[in-house]
Amino acid sequence: MEKWWGLKLLLYLPRWLRHLYALIIILIGWVLFVFDQPSLIIRYLSAMMGFNHQSLWNSDTVYFVYTNAVLLFVLIIASLPNKQWSRNSELSLFHLVWYGFLFFLSVTYLVDATFNPFLYFRF
Amino acid sequence: MKQKTESLLVLGFIGTLFLNSLFLFMLPHQRFSELENRYLQNDPHLTWDNLLFKKYAEEAESFVTDHFPFRDKWVWVKSTAEQYSLQQENNGIYKGKEGYLFEKFLEPIYKKIQQYTESVTQFASNHPKVSMTFMLAPTSVGLYPERLPWLAPSYPQKKVNRFVDNQMKKGLEFIDGFDILSPRASEPIYYRTDHHWTTCGAYLTYIAFAEQKGWQSLSQKDFLIQTVSNSFLGSYHTRSQFNGLSPDTIQVYTPRDSIPTKIYIADTNRTMTSMYDTSFLAKKDQYSYFLGGVHALMKSLRPNRLNKINY
Protein backbone atom coordinates (compact mmCIF):
# COMPACT_ATOMS: atom_id res chain seq x y z
CA MET A 1 0.00 0.00 0.00
CA GLU A 2 2.77 2.29 0.94
CA LYS A 3 4.66 1.42 -2.21
CA TRP A 4 1.94 2.61 -4.52
CA TRP A 5 1.30 6.19 -3.47
CA GLY A 6 2.54 6.68 0.07
CA LEU A 7 6.27 6.63 -0.54
CA LYS A 8 6.34 9.78 -2.69
CA LEU A 9 4.13 11.55 -0.17
CA LEU A 10 6.32 10.50 2.73
CA LEU A 11 9.42 11.93 1.13
CA TYR A 12 7.83 15.36 1.09
CA LEU A 13 6.70 15.27 4.69
CA PRO A 14 8.86 16.56 7.50
CA ARG A 15 10.82 14.04 9.52
CA TRP A 16 8.76 14.11 12.66
CA LEU A 17 5.58 13.42 10.73
CA ARG A 18 7.20 10.36 9.21
CA HIS A 19 8.12 9.12 12.68
CA LEU A 20 4.58 9.70 13.89
CA TYR A 21 3.16 7.78 10.98
CA ALA A 22 5.53 4.88 11.65
CA LEU A 23 4.62 4.80 15.32
CA ILE A 24 0.90 4.73 14.64
CA ILE A 25 1.26 1.95 12.10
CA ILE A 26 3.41 -0.04 14.53
CA LEU A 27 0.93 0.37 17.39
CA ILE A 28 -1.99 -0.77 15.29
CA GLY A 29 0.10 -3.46 13.65
CA TRP A 30 0.97 -5.11 16.97
CA VAL A 31 -2.73 -5.32 17.88
CA LEU A 32 -3.45 -7.08 14.62
CA PHE A 33 -0.56 -9.41 15.31
CA VAL A 34 -1.71 -10.45 18.77
CA PHE A 35 -5.42 -11.09 18.27
CA ASP A 36 -6.89 -13.54 15.82
CA GLN A 37 -10.54 -12.58 16.23
CA PRO A 38 -11.76 -9.35 14.62
CA SER A 39 -14.09 -8.61 17.54
CA LEU A 40 -11.17 -8.61 19.97
CA ILE A 41 -9.15 -6.39 17.65
CA ILE A 42 -11.94 -3.84 17.48
CA ARG A 43 -12.41 -3.89 21.25
CA TYR A 44 -8.73 -3.41 21.92
CA LEU A 45 -8.38 -0.61 19.38
CA SER A 46 -11.41 1.21 20.73
CA ALA A 47 -9.95 0.95 24.22
CA MET A 48 -6.71 2.40 22.87
CA MET A 49 -8.64 5.30 21.36
CA GLY A 50 -10.23 6.03 24.67
CA PHE A 51 -13.76 4.73 24.17
CA ASN A 52 -13.78 2.84 27.46
CA HIS A 53 -14.30 5.92 29.63
CA GLN A 54 -10.91 5.59 31.22
CA SER A 55 -8.92 8.75 31.75
CA LEU A 56 -5.60 8.95 29.95
CA TRP A 57 -3.61 9.64 33.07
CA ASN A 58 -4.67 8.26 36.45
CA SER A 59 -3.06 6.42 39.33
CA ASP A 60 -3.09 3.16 37.36
CA THR A 61 -1.05 4.80 34.60
CA VAL A 62 1.53 6.04 37.06
CA TYR A 63 1.71 2.56 38.58
CA PHE A 64 2.35 0.93 35.21
CA VAL A 65 4.94 3.52 34.28
CA TYR A 66 7.01 3.29 37.44
CA THR A 67 6.90 -0.47 37.78
CA ASN A 68 8.08 -0.89 34.20
CA ALA A 69 10.42 2.10 34.29
CA VAL A 70 13.61 0.07 34.14
CA LEU A 71 12.36 -1.94 31.18
CA LEU A 72 11.20 1.20 29.36
CA PHE A 73 14.54 2.87 29.95
CA VAL A 74 16.46 -0.08 28.56
CA LEU A 75 14.13 -0.27 25.57
CA ILE A 76 14.60 3.41 24.76
CA ILE A 77 18.37 3.14 24.92
CA ALA A 78 18.31 -0.04 22.83
CA SER A 79 16.15 1.54 20.14
CA LEU A 80 18.50 4.45 19.53
CA PRO A 81 20.65 4.11 16.45
CA ASN A 82 24.28 4.20 17.39
CA LYS A 83 27.06 3.34 15.01
CA GLN A 84 29.50 2.52 17.76
CA TRP A 85 27.32 -0.11 19.33
CA SER A 86 26.27 -1.81 16.13
CA ARG A 87 27.86 -4.95 14.83
CA ASN A 88 30.10 -3.12 12.38
CA SER A 89 32.83 -3.26 14.93
CA GLU A 90 34.51 -6.45 15.96
CA LEU A 91 32.69 -9.03 17.96
CA SER A 92 34.27 -8.66 21.37
CA LEU A 93 34.01 -10.66 24.52
CA PHE A 94 31.66 -8.03 25.85
CA HIS A 95 29.25 -8.79 23.03
CA LEU A 96 29.37 -12.49 23.81
CA VAL A 97 28.64 -11.96 27.44
CA TRP A 98 25.86 -9.53 26.65
CA TYR A 99 24.19 -11.89 24.15
CA GLY A 100 24.53 -14.78 26.57
CA PHE A 101 22.93 -12.72 29.30
CA LEU A 102 20.04 -11.64 27.08
CA PHE A 103 19.43 -15.21 25.93
CA PHE A 104 19.50 -16.44 29.50
CA LEU A 105 17.05 -13.79 30.65
CA SER A 106 14.70 -14.53 27.74
CA VAL A 107 14.60 -18.19 28.63
CA THR A 108 13.73 -17.41 32.25
CA TYR A 109 10.78 -15.30 31.13
CA LEU A 110 9.62 -18.04 28.79
CA VAL A 111 9.82 -20.71 31.47
CA ASP A 112 8.00 -18.47 33.92
CA ALA A 113 5.15 -18.05 31.44
CA THR A 114 4.47 -21.77 31.75
CA PHE A 115 4.69 -21.75 35.52
CA ASN A 116 1.30 -22.84 36.74
CA PRO A 117 1.04 -23.60 40.44
CA PHE A 118 -2.27 -24.83 41.78
CA LEU A 119 -3.61 -23.45 45.02
CA TYR A 120 -5.57 -26.57 45.78
CA PHE A 121 -4.26 -29.99 44.97
CA ARG A 122 -6.20 -31.49 42.10
CA PHE A 123 -7.26 -34.99 42.86
CA MET B 1 40.69 -12.69 16.96
CA LYS B 2 37.47 -11.95 15.15
CA GLN B 3 37.33 -15.50 13.84
CA LYS B 4 37.75 -16.90 17.30
CA THR B 5 34.97 -14.92 18.94
CA GLU B 6 32.61 -15.62 16.04
CA SER B 7 33.13 -19.34 16.36
CA LEU B 8 32.81 -19.03 20.12
CA LEU B 9 29.43 -17.42 19.71
CA VAL B 10 28.18 -20.09 17.36
CA LEU B 11 29.59 -22.93 19.42
CA GLY B 12 28.27 -21.45 22.62
CA PHE B 13 24.76 -21.06 21.27
CA ILE B 14 24.58 -24.52 19.76
CA GLY B 15 26.25 -25.99 22.80
CA THR B 16 23.69 -24.41 25.12
CA LEU B 17 20.79 -25.78 23.10
CA PHE B 18 22.37 -29.20 22.96
CA LEU B 19 23.18 -29.25 26.66
CA ASN B 20 19.67 -28.21 27.60
CA SER B 21 18.13 -30.93 25.44
CA LEU B 22 20.54 -33.43 26.94
CA PHE B 23 19.50 -32.47 30.43
CA LEU B 24 15.85 -32.67 29.45
CA PHE B 25 16.20 -36.31 28.45
CA MET B 26 18.83 -37.42 30.92
CA LEU B 27 17.58 -35.98 34.18
CA PRO B 28 15.02 -38.14 36.01
CA HIS B 29 11.48 -37.03 35.34
CA GLN B 30 9.32 -36.17 38.30
CA ARG B 31 5.72 -37.23 38.22
CA PHE B 32 4.50 -34.72 40.76
CA SER B 33 5.77 -31.23 41.38
CA GLU B 34 5.64 -30.17 44.99
CA LEU B 35 6.37 -26.61 44.03
CA GLU B 36 3.46 -26.34 41.66
CA ASN B 37 1.24 -28.78 43.55
CA ARG B 38 0.16 -30.64 40.46
CA TYR B 39 0.97 -33.67 38.38
CA LEU B 40 3.41 -32.99 35.58
CA GLN B 41 2.78 -34.07 32.01
CA ASN B 42 3.90 -37.64 31.43
CA ASP B 43 5.34 -38.99 28.18
CA PRO B 44 3.22 -38.10 25.17
CA HIS B 45 1.72 -41.04 23.30
CA LEU B 46 2.25 -41.12 19.59
CA THR B 47 -0.93 -42.54 18.11
CA TRP B 48 -2.62 -41.65 14.86
CA ASP B 49 -5.55 -40.09 16.69
CA ASN B 50 -3.34 -38.03 18.91
CA LEU B 51 -1.45 -36.69 15.95
CA LEU B 52 -4.56 -35.79 14.01
CA PHE B 53 -6.37 -34.05 16.85
CA LYS B 54 -3.32 -32.05 17.86
CA LYS B 55 -3.24 -33.83 21.21
CA TYR B 56 0.25 -35.17 20.57
CA ALA B 57 1.60 -31.72 19.81
CA GLU B 58 0.02 -30.28 22.95
CA GLU B 59 1.28 -33.12 25.11
CA ALA B 60 4.77 -32.88 23.66
CA GLU B 61 4.88 -29.15 24.28
CA SER B 62 3.68 -29.38 27.86
CA PHE B 63 6.08 -32.27 28.43
CA VAL B 64 9.03 -30.12 27.42
CA THR B 65 7.88 -27.16 29.50
CA ASP B 66 6.92 -29.21 32.54
CA HIS B 67 10.21 -31.08 32.65
CA PHE B 68 12.41 -28.18 31.60
CA PRO B 69 15.73 -28.75 33.36
CA PHE B 70 16.07 -26.77 36.59
CA ARG B 71 12.62 -25.29 36.05
CA ASP B 72 12.24 -23.85 39.53
CA LYS B 73 15.61 -22.09 39.27
CA TRP B 74 14.61 -20.40 36.03
CA VAL B 75 11.37 -19.18 37.60
CA TRP B 76 13.27 -17.90 40.61
CA VAL B 77 15.68 -15.93 38.40
CA LYS B 78 12.83 -14.21 36.63
CA SER B 79 11.27 -13.23 39.92
CA THR B 80 14.60 -11.85 41.17
CA ALA B 81 15.08 -9.89 37.94
CA GLU B 82 11.63 -8.38 38.34
CA GLN B 83 12.35 -7.46 41.93
CA TYR B 84 15.58 -5.70 41.04
CA SER B 85 13.68 -3.38 38.75
CA LEU B 86 10.91 -1.34 40.29
CA GLN B 87 8.35 -4.07 39.63
CA GLN B 88 5.96 -4.58 42.53
CA GLU B 89 4.20 -7.71 41.42
CA ASN B 90 4.90 -11.07 39.85
CA ASN B 91 2.42 -13.57 38.46
CA GLY B 92 -0.51 -11.68 39.94
CA ILE B 93 0.88 -11.32 43.46
CA TYR B 94 1.83 -7.94 44.92
CA LYS B 95 4.79 -7.58 47.23
CA GLY B 96 3.33 -5.42 49.93
CA LYS B 97 4.69 -3.70 52.99
CA GLU B 98 5.79 -5.46 56.18
CA GLY B 99 6.39 -8.69 54.31
CA TYR B 100 2.79 -9.12 53.21
CA LEU B 101 2.03 -10.66 49.85
CA PHE B 102 -1.34 -9.93 48.32
CA GLU B 103 -3.27 -11.58 45.55
CA LYS B 104 -4.31 -9.01 42.99
CA PHE B 105 -8.01 -8.24 43.20
CA LEU B 106 -9.56 -6.26 40.37
CA GLU B 107 -13.14 -5.36 39.55
CA PRO B 108 -15.08 -8.59 39.16
CA ILE B 109 -17.82 -9.28 36.64
CA TYR B 110 -20.89 -8.53 38.69
CA LYS B 111 -23.08 -10.65 36.50
CA LYS B 112 -21.04 -13.68 37.48
CA ILE B 113 -21.27 -12.75 41.15
CA GLN B 114 -25.00 -12.51 40.78
CA GLN B 115 -25.06 -16.01 39.32
CA TYR B 116 -22.97 -17.33 42.18
CA THR B 117 -25.18 -15.78 44.85
CA GLU B 118 -28.24 -17.13 43.07
CA SER B 119 -26.75 -20.62 43.15
CA VAL B 120 -26.10 -20.30 46.85
CA THR B 121 -29.61 -19.04 47.65
CA GLN B 122 -31.01 -21.78 45.43
CA PHE B 123 -29.06 -24.36 47.40
CA ALA B 124 -30.45 -22.93 50.63
CA SER B 125 -34.03 -22.97 49.42
CA ASN B 126 -33.58 -26.57 48.25
CA HIS B 127 -32.94 -27.57 51.85
CA PRO B 128 -35.47 -25.62 53.88
CA LYS B 129 -35.18 -27.87 56.92
CA VAL B 130 -31.50 -27.08 57.42
CA SER B 131 -30.72 -23.69 58.88
CA MET B 132 -27.95 -22.04 56.93
CA THR B 133 -25.93 -18.89 57.26
CA PHE B 134 -23.63 -17.44 54.64
CA MET B 135 -20.50 -15.66 55.73
CA LEU B 136 -18.34 -13.96 53.15
CA ALA B 137 -14.83 -13.38 54.41
CA PRO B 138 -12.38 -11.06 52.66
CA THR B 139 -8.88 -12.03 51.60
CA SER B 140 -5.89 -10.24 53.03
CA VAL B 141 -5.88 -7.64 50.25
CA GLY B 142 -9.38 -6.55 51.23
CA LEU B 143 -8.50 -6.04 54.86
CA TYR B 144 -5.09 -4.41 54.50
CA PRO B 145 -5.23 -2.14 51.45
CA GLU B 146 -2.87 0.27 53.16
CA ARG B 147 -0.07 -2.30 52.83
CA LEU B 148 -0.30 -2.46 49.06
CA PRO B 149 2.58 -1.10 46.97
CA TRP B 150 2.29 2.53 45.96
CA LEU B 151 -0.63 3.13 43.55
CA ALA B 152 -1.17 -0.58 42.98
CA PRO B 153 -4.56 -1.09 41.35
CA SER B 154 -6.96 -2.87 43.66
CA TYR B 155 -10.73 -3.08 43.78
CA PRO B 156 -12.32 -2.70 47.24
CA GLN B 157 -13.76 -6.01 48.35
CA LYS B 158 -16.21 -4.21 50.62
CA LYS B 159 -18.18 -3.23 47.53
CA VAL B 160 -18.48 -6.85 46.49
CA ASN B 161 -19.59 -7.85 49.97
CA ARG B 162 -22.28 -5.18 49.95
CA PHE B 163 -23.46 -6.36 46.55
CA VAL B 164 -23.71 -9.95 47.74
CA ASP B 165 -25.50 -8.78 50.88
CA ASN B 166 -28.12 -7.01 48.75
CA GLN B 167 -28.54 -10.02 46.54
CA MET B 168 -29.04 -12.33 49.47
CA LYS B 169 -31.57 -10.22 51.32
CA LYS B 170 -34.32 -12.38 49.93
CA GLY B 171 -32.92 -15.79 50.70
CA LEU B 172 -30.22 -16.40 53.20
CA GLU B 173 -28.84 -14.97 56.41
CA PHE B 174 -25.70 -13.07 55.48
CA ILE B 175 -22.76 -12.20 57.69
CA ASP B 176 -20.22 -9.74 56.30
CA GLY B 177 -16.70 -10.87 57.12
CA PHE B 178 -15.57 -7.26 57.25
CA ASP B 179 -17.90 -6.56 60.19
CA ILE B 180 -16.21 -9.33 62.13
CA LEU B 181 -12.61 -8.85 61.13
CA SER B 182 -12.16 -5.11 60.62
CA PRO B 183 -12.25 -4.25 64.33
CA ARG B 184 -9.52 -6.83 65.01
CA ALA B 185 -7.40 -6.00 61.96
CA SER B 186 -4.31 -5.35 64.03
CA GLU B 187 -4.10 -9.00 65.01
CA PRO B 188 -2.43 -11.56 62.71
CA ILE B 189 -5.60 -12.67 60.99
CA TYR B 190 -4.03 -13.61 57.68
CA TYR B 191 -0.84 -15.34 56.72
CA ARG B 192 1.61 -13.04 55.03
CA THR B 193 2.57 -15.55 52.35
CA ASP B 194 -0.64 -17.50 51.87
CA HIS B 195 -4.22 -16.91 50.88
CA HIS B 196 -5.72 -18.53 53.97
CA TRP B 197 -6.46 -16.90 57.28
CA THR B 198 -4.49 -17.94 60.33
CA THR B 199 -5.87 -20.05 63.11
CA CYS B 200 -6.16 -16.82 65.06
CA GLY B 201 -8.32 -15.37 62.30
CA ALA B 202 -10.45 -18.50 62.28
CA TYR B 203 -10.82 -18.27 66.04
CA LEU B 204 -11.98 -14.64 65.93
CA THR B 205 -14.52 -15.55 63.30
CA TYR B 206 -15.71 -18.48 65.38
CA ILE B 207 -16.32 -16.20 68.34
CA ALA B 208 -18.26 -13.68 66.28
CA PHE B 209 -20.26 -16.35 64.49
CA ALA B 210 -21.15 -18.08 67.77
CA GLU B 211 -22.23 -14.75 69.21
CA GLN B 212 -24.46 -14.10 66.24
CA LYS B 213 -26.09 -17.49 66.54
CA GLY B 214 -26.44 -17.28 70.29
CA TRP B 215 -24.09 -20.14 71.02
CA GLN B 216 -21.74 -20.25 73.95
CA SER B 217 -18.19 -20.10 72.66
CA LEU B 218 -14.91 -21.16 74.22
CA SER B 219 -12.56 -18.42 75.22
CA GLN B 220 -8.89 -18.42 74.33
CA LYS B 221 -8.01 -19.82 77.73
CA ASP B 222 -9.95 -22.95 76.89
CA PHE B 223 -7.52 -23.75 74.11
CA LEU B 224 -4.02 -25.05 74.11
CA ILE B 225 -2.31 -22.92 71.48
CA GLN B 226 0.77 -24.56 69.99
CA THR B 227 3.06 -23.45 67.20
CA VAL B 228 3.59 -26.37 64.85
CA SER B 229 5.64 -24.64 62.20
CA ASN B 230 7.91 -21.63 61.85
CA SER B 231 8.80 -22.16 58.24
CA PHE B 232 5.54 -21.92 56.40
CA LEU B 233 5.80 -20.30 52.96
CA GLY B 234 2.38 -20.45 51.41
CA SER B 235 0.62 -20.17 48.08
CA TYR B 236 1.45 -16.52 47.47
CA HIS B 237 5.13 -17.26 47.91
CA THR B 238 4.92 -20.23 45.57
CA ARG B 239 3.22 -18.24 42.86
CA SER B 240 5.37 -15.13 43.07
CA GLN B 241 8.72 -16.68 44.04
CA PHE B 242 9.67 -13.50 45.90
CA ASN B 243 12.82 -13.66 48.00
CA GLY B 244 13.68 -12.27 51.34
CA LEU B 245 10.38 -13.04 53.00
CA SER B 246 10.12 -14.14 56.60
CA PRO B 247 8.09 -17.35 56.80
CA ASP B 248 4.77 -17.58 58.60
CA THR B 249 4.07 -19.58 61.73
CA ILE B 250 1.25 -22.09 61.86
CA GLN B 251 -0.57 -22.49 65.14
CA VAL B 252 -2.97 -25.11 66.36
CA TYR B 253 -5.82 -24.38 68.74
CA THR B 254 -6.57 -27.60 70.60
CA PRO B 255 -9.46 -27.42 73.05
CA ARG B 256 -8.27 -28.44 76.48
CA ASP B 257 -11.44 -30.41 76.94
CA SER B 258 -10.76 -32.28 73.75
CA ILE B 259 -13.10 -34.62 71.98
CA PRO B 260 -11.50 -37.39 69.90
CA THR B 261 -12.48 -36.95 66.27
CA LYS B 262 -12.06 -39.30 63.35
CA ILE B 263 -12.11 -38.02 59.79
CA TYR B 264 -13.11 -40.34 56.99
CA ILE B 265 -11.85 -39.22 53.59
CA ALA B 266 -14.00 -40.61 50.80
CA ASP B 267 -11.66 -40.10 47.85
CA THR B 268 -8.74 -41.98 49.37
CA ASN B 269 -10.83 -44.30 51.55
CA ARG B 270 -8.70 -43.43 54.54
CA THR B 271 -9.56 -42.57 58.09
CA MET B 272 -7.53 -39.99 59.94
CA THR B 273 -7.46 -40.21 63.70
CA SER B 274 -7.16 -36.49 64.20
CA MET B 275 -8.02 -33.37 62.28
CA TYR B 276 -4.38 -32.66 61.63
CA ASP B 277 -1.97 -34.53 59.38
CA THR B 278 1.53 -33.89 60.66
CA SER B 279 3.18 -35.51 57.63
CA PHE B 280 2.46 -32.37 55.63
CA LEU B 281 4.62 -30.22 57.88
CA ALA B 282 7.67 -31.79 56.29
CA LYS B 283 6.49 -31.04 52.77
CA LYS B 284 6.15 -27.80 50.84
CA ASP B 285 2.38 -27.57 51.19
CA GLN B 286 2.33 -27.20 54.96
CA TYR B 287 -1.18 -25.84 55.04
CA SER B 288 -2.54 -29.29 54.22
CA TYR B 289 -1.64 -30.09 57.81
CA PHE B 290 -5.22 -28.97 58.44
CA LEU B 291 -7.57 -31.83 57.56
CA GLY B 292 -5.00 -33.34 55.20
CA GLY B 293 -5.72 -30.79 52.51
CA VAL B 294 -8.65 -30.56 50.14
CA HIS B 295 -10.77 -33.62 49.45
CA ALA B 296 -13.92 -34.37 47.53
CA LEU B 297 -15.84 -35.63 50.54
CA MET B 298 -14.96 -35.79 54.21
CA LYS B 299 -16.99 -37.12 57.09
CA SER B 300 -16.06 -36.23 60.61
CA LEU B 301 -17.08 -38.79 63.15
CA ARG B 302 -17.29 -38.01 66.81
CA PRO B 303 -18.35 -40.28 69.64
CA ASN B 304 -21.71 -39.33 71.03
CA ARG B 305 -21.34 -37.02 74.03
CA LEU B 306 -24.69 -35.32 74.02
CA ASN B 307 -24.74 -34.92 77.77
CA LYS B 308 -21.71 -32.67 77.58
CA ILE B 309 -22.99 -30.26 74.97
CA ASN B 310 -23.97 -26.91 76.41
CA TYR B 311 -25.67 -25.32 73.44
Chai-1 contact restraints between the chains, C-beta under 6 A:
chainA,res_idxA,chainB,res_idxB,connection_type,confidence,min_distance_angstrom,max_distance_angstrom,comment,restraint_id
A,S59,B,L151,contact,1.0,0.0,6.0,A-B,restraint_1
A,D60,B,P153,contact,1.0,0.0,6.0,A-B,restraint_2
A,V62,B,L151,contact,1.0,0.0,6.0,A-B,restraint_3
A,Y63,B,L151,contact,1.0,0.0,6.0,A-B,restraint_4
A,Y63,B,A152,contact,1.0,0.0,6.0,A-B,restraint_5
A,Y66,B,L86,contact,1.0,0.0,6.0,A-B,restraint_6
A,T67,B,L86,contact,1.0,0.0,6.0,A-B,restraint_7
A,T67,B,Q87,contact,1.0,0.0,6.0,A-B,restraint_8
A,T67,B,Q88,contact,1.0,0.0,6.0,A-B,restraint_9
A,A69,B,L86,contact,1.0,0.0,6.0,A-B,restraint_10
A,V70,B,S85,contact,1.0,0.0,6.0,A-B,restraint_11
A,E90,B,K2,contact,1.0,0.0,6.0,A-B,restraint_12
A,L91,B,T5,contact,1.0,0.0,6.0,A-B,restraint_13
A,L91,B,E6,contact,1.0,0.0,6.0,A-B,restraint_14
A,L96,B,L9,contact,1.0,0.0,6.0,A-B,restraint_15
A,T108,B,W74,contact,1.0,0.0,6.0,A-B,restraint_16
A,T108,B,V77,contact,1.0,0.0,6.0,A-B,restraint_17
A,T108,B,K78,contact,1.0,0.0,6.0,A-B,restraint_18
A,Y109,B,K78,contact,1.0,0.0,6.0,A-B,restraint_19
A,V111,B,F68,contact,1.0,0.0,6.0,A-B,restraint_20
A,V111,B,W74,contact,1.0,0.0,6.0,A-B,restraint_21
A,D112,B,V75,contact,1.0,0.0,6.0,A-B,restraint_22
A,D112,B,K78,contact,1.0,0.0,6.0,A-B,restraint_23
A,T114,B,T65,contact,1.0,0.0,6.0,A-B,restraint_24
A,F115,B,V75,contact,1.0,0.0,6.0,A-B,restraint_25
A,P117,B,E36,contact,1.0,0.0,6.0,A-B,restraint_26
A,P117,B,N37,contact,1.0,0.0,6.0,A-B,restraint_27
A,P117,B,T238,contact,1.0,0.0,6.0,A-B,restraint_28
A,P117,B,R239,contact,1.0,0.0,6.0,A-B,restraint_29
A,F118,B,N37,contact,1.0,0.0,6.0,A-B,restraint_30
A,F118,B,R38,contact,1.0,0.0,6.0,A-B,restraint_31
A,L119,B,S235,contact,1.0,0.0,6.0,A-B,restraint_32
A,Y120,B,V294,contact,1.0,0.0,6.0,A-B,restraint_33
A,F121,B,N37,contact,1.0,0.0,6.0,A-B,restraint_34
A,F121,B,G293,contact,1.0,0.0,6.0,A-B,restraint_35
A,F123,B,D267,contact,1.0,0.0,6.0,A-B,restraint_36
